[in-house]
């Protein structure tokens, strides 16, 4: 058997897990029009997730807390309200999906900016254009006799 065929590429992906006991759900009545059913059924879901008390890694907690998101309170609690579906279970799944998207958005490290310099040719061209522009403006003055 060929050795190159025996070796397999193993990709290790860091997966974040949030346990169910870290997320609190509460059912509330949805807003808006809904007919006769709207005042009887609590189909909207409030999801509460305390970032500081969670089991997420510290760098991800810090990036979540630094997010400028109105769903994160000053105390570091994420509150997500899902009410688009008529079913409570679908609203629960939507709230979990939104929390997943929020955590996934900060789990990827932002690329570091590599500072660049303009090339010598670009600097020379810029200075020449400035000199040319200055000459044009100098010719706008009154003609002396």
C-alpha positions as CSV (number, residue, x, y, z in Angstrom):
1,X,0.0,0.0,0.0
2,X,1.3,3.4,-0.9
3,X,2.2,5.6,2.1
4,X,0.7,8.7,0.6
5,X,-2.7,7.0,0.2
6,X,-2.5,5.8,3.8
7,X,-2.2,9.4,5.2
8,X,-5.4,11.3,5.5
9,X,-5.8,14.9,6.1
10,X,-7.4,15.6,9.5
11,X,-9.1,19.0,9.9
12,X,-9.6,20.1,13.4
13,X,-12.4,22.7,13.7
14,X,-12.8,24.4,17.0
15,X,-16.5,24.1,17.8
16,X,-18.1,26.2,20.5
17,X,-20.9,24.7,22.6
18,X,-23.4,26.5,24.7
19,X,-25.2,24.2,27.2
20,X,-29.0,24.5,27.6
21,X,-28.7,25.5,31.2
22,X,-26.9,28.7,30.2
23,X,-29.9,29.8,28.1
24,X,-33.2,30.9,29.6
25,X,-36.4,31.0,27.6
26,X,-39.6,32.6,28.5
27,X,-42.8,32.6,26.5
28,X,-44.6,36.0,26.1
29,X,-47.5,37.2,24.0
30,X,-46.5,38.4,20.6
31,X,-47.1,42.0,19.5
32,X,-49.2,43.1,16.6
33,X,-52.3,41.9,14.9
34,X,-53.2,38.3,15.3
35,X,-57.0,38.0,15.5
36,X,-58.8,36.1,18.2
37,X,-55.7,33.9,19.0
38,X,-53.3,36.7,19.9
39,X,-54.5,37.4,23.4
40,X,-54.8,33.7,24.4
41,X,-51.5,32.2,23.3
42,X,-48.0,33.1,24.3
43,X,-46.1,32.3,21.1
44,X,-43.3,34.8,21.2
45,X,-40.0,33.8,22.9
46,X,-37.5,35.8,25.0
47,X,-34.1,34.2,25.0
48,X,-31.7,35.4,27.7
49,X,-28.0,34.5,27.7
50,X,-25.5,35.8,30.3
51,X,-22.2,36.2,28.5
52,X,-20.1,36.7,31.6
53,X,-21.5,33.5,33.3
54,X,-21.2,31.4,30.1
55,X,-18.7,28.7,29.4
56,X,-17.5,30.4,26.2
57,X,-13.7,31.1,25.9
58,X,-12.6,34.4,27.4
59,X,-11.6,36.0,24.1
60,X,-15.0,35.3,22.6
61,X,-16.7,36.7,25.7
62,X,-14.7,39.9,25.4
63,X,-15.5,40.3,21.7
64,X,-19.2,39.7,22.4
65,X,-19.2,42.3,25.1
66,X,-17.5,44.8,22.8
67,X,-20.1,44.3,20.1
68,X,-22.2,47.4,19.6
69,X,-25.5,45.5,19.6
70,X,-28.7,46.8,21.2
71,X,-29.6,43.2,22.2
72,X,-26.7,43.1,24.7
73,X,-27.4,44.9,28.0
74,X,-24.9,46.8,30.1
75,X,-24.8,43.8,32.4
76,X,-23.6,41.5,29.6
77,X,-26.9,39.7,29.0
78,X,-28.1,38.9,25.5
79,X,-31.8,39.3,25.1
80,X,-33.3,38.1,21.8
81,X,-37.0,38.3,21.1
82,X,-38.4,36.1,18.4
83,X,-42.1,36.5,17.4
84,X,-42.2,36.1,13.6
85,X,-43.8,32.6,13.6
86,X,-47.1,31.5,15.0
87,X,-45.6,28.5,16.7
88,X,-43.7,28.8,19.9
89,X,-41.2,26.1,18.9
90,X,-40.4,27.8,15.6
91,X,-39.8,31.1,17.5
92,X,-37.5,29.2,19.9
93,X,-35.5,27.8,17.0
94,X,-35.3,31.3,15.4
95,X,-34.0,32.8,18.7
96,X,-31.4,30.1,19.0
97,X,-30.3,30.6,15.4
98,X,-29.9,34.4,16.0
99,X,-27.8,33.7,19.1
100,X,-25.7,31.2,17.1
101,X,-25.1,33.8,14.4
102,X,-24.1,36.4,17.0
103,X,-21.6,34.1,18.6
104,X,-20.3,32.9,15.2
105,X,-19.8,36.5,14.1
106,X,-17.2,37.1,16.8
107,X,-15.7,33.6,16.8
108,X,-13.7,34.4,13.7
109,X,-10.6,36.6,14.4
110,X,-10.6,39.8,12.4
111,X,-7.7,40.1,10.0
112,X,-4.8,42.2,11.2
113,X,-4.2,45.3,9.0
114,X,-0.9,45.3,7.4
115,X,0.3,48.9,7.0
116,X,1.4,49.8,3.5
117,X,3.4,52.7,2.0
118,X,2.8,54.3,-1.3
119,X,5.5,53.4,-3.9
120,X,8.1,56.0,-4.8
121,X,6.6,56.4,-8.2
122,X,3.2,57.1,-6.7
123,X,4.7,59.7,-4.4
124,X,6.5,61.4,-7.3
125,X,3.4,61.4,-9.4
126,X,1.4,63.0,-6.6
127,X,3.9,65.8,-6.0
128,X,4.0,66.5,-9.8
129,X,0.2,66.7,-10.0
130,X,0.2,69.1,-7.0
131,X,2.9,71.3,-8.7
132,X,0.9,71.3,-11.9
133,X,-2.3,72.2,-10.0
134,X,-0.5,75.1,-8.3
135,X,0.7,76.5,-11.6
136,X,-2.8,76.4,-13.0
137,X,-4.1,78.2,-10.0
138,X,-1.3,80.8,-10.2
139,X,-2.3,81.7,-13.7
140,X,-5.8,82.7,-12.5
141,X,-4.6,85.9,-11.0
142,X,-4.9,89.4,-12.5
143,X,-2.7,90.2,-15.4
144,X,-0.1,92.8,-14.4
145,X,0.8,95.4,-17.1
